[in-house]
Amino acid sequence: MLNEDWLGLKDHVIIVTGGSSGIGNAIIESLLAAGAKVVDADLNPSKLENKNLLYVKTDVTSKKNVDDMVNETVKKLGTVDGVVNNAGINIPRILVDPTDPDGKYVISEENYDKMFAVNVKSVFLVSSAVAKVLAEKKQGVIVNMSSESGLEGSQGASMYSGTKGAINGFTRAWAKEMGQYNVRVIGVAPGVLEATGLRTLSYEEGLAYSRHETVEQLRAGYAKTSTIPLGRSGKLSEVADLVTYFLSDRSSYMTGQTVNVSGGKSRG
Ligand SMILES: NC(=O)c1ccc[n+]([C@@H]2O[C@H](COP(=O)([O-])OP(=O)(O)OC[C@H]3O[C@@H](n4cnc5c(N)ncnc54)[C@H](O)[C@@H]3O)[C@@H](O)[C@H]2O)c1
């Protein structure tokens, strides 16, 4: 039955990693509007102020930081009902570049380690800390922020595609392990969205180089929507609303899937 509290998220405690910018910030706004209590676990402070928002400075690649953040959440807010593994980075690099002996835009070991630490290891660290609480209360949801790149691959972003593919695997496998505790695990894979903090100049330079384009040509391509059936890029709120729905009992028979939100662009 549709009513004011249709989502039933009032006073639910949800941790959002990387909530101080872009998609994470939009997810927090959506959750606060639904009456949830939210923890923003980010390196940088939140721009939002709300009595139901707790910012905990966290480097999600550090086990100690993550464990402290989850402990602080339980101590201050009493429990955890769900988590959104949203923090992520993208360092566009290519596998090989025979034209450049210095390999400026070729994947280095350092790039690889950083990408996998932020995008993959963090998802394991945060999920394992939160899963203990959720398994004990026999209820909860883990949402993993994937990407169209993890489903389709992306030129100049193979490391990124690889990290997102890895967490799609976590989603499928953890759903099988956690179902017995009534804990659901779902992935969300956005396609082309309005700009976020991810789109820095060095990101654009790396991506443009990998695609044999100038940064200006790359930027002109953002507006090219002919490959998107809905003919436009997505709003951050459209991703946030889907995540909020997955955190609610309204999606109580969904687990183990990574659902794309890409205006029809990706196959899923
Ligand atoms: N923007 C897009 O078009 C898009 C598309 C598909 C998927 N995604 C995914 O959505 C998620 C959010 O991306 P966004 O575009 O909002 O990026 P963003 O850069 O705007 O936000 C990312 C947030 O993560 C935080 N963060 C980074 N490293 C961290 C660390 N080690 N510890 C804690 N916090 C850290 C940053 O401080 C930032 O607030 C990412 O997982 C990204 O891969 C984004």
The ligand as a Gaussian input file, in Angstrom:
#p B3LYP/6-31G(d) Opt

LIG

0 1
 N       30.078000       9.406000     -12.082000
 C       29.735000       8.434000     -12.895000
 O       29.391000       8.679000     -14.052000
 C       29.748000       7.013000     -12.416000
 C       29.252000       6.017000     -13.275000
 C       29.252000       4.713000     -12.840000
 C       29.714000       4.388000     -11.571000
 N       30.204000       5.359000     -10.758000
 C       30.667000       4.958000      -9.410000
 O       29.968000       5.701000      -8.437000
 C       30.772000       5.852000      -7.270000
 C       30.827000       7.299000      -6.867000
 O       31.455000       8.035000      -7.906000
 P       31.236000       9.596000      -8.139000
 O       31.163000       9.776000      -9.597000
 O       30.157000      10.113000      -7.293000
 O       32.681000      10.131000      -7.679000
 P       33.119000      11.367000      -6.762000
 O       34.578000      11.518000      -7.023000
 O       32.217000      12.533000      -6.986000
 O       32.885000      10.804000      -5.282000
 C       33.686000       9.789000      -4.742000
 C       33.836000      10.001000      -3.234000
 O       34.644000       8.926000      -2.723000
 C       35.550000       9.479000      -1.786000
 N       36.730000       8.627000      -1.658000
 C       37.684000       8.380000      -2.591000
 N       38.646000       7.597000      -2.061000
 C       38.279000       7.327000      -0.793000
 C       38.871000       6.594000       0.272000
 N       40.043000       5.946000       0.118000
 N       38.218000       6.549000       1.474000
 C       37.039000       7.195000       1.637000
 N       36.449000       7.935000       0.675000
 C       37.071000       7.992000      -0.522000
 C       35.905000      10.858000      -2.331000
 O       36.420000      11.711000      -1.296000
 C       34.554000      11.322000      -2.879000
 O       33.810000      12.044000      -1.914000
 C       32.133000       5.248000      -7.630000
 O       32.205000       3.924000      -7.124000
 C       32.130000       5.247000      -9.132000
 O       32.966000       4.257000      -9.657000
 C       30.222000       6.661000     -11.152000

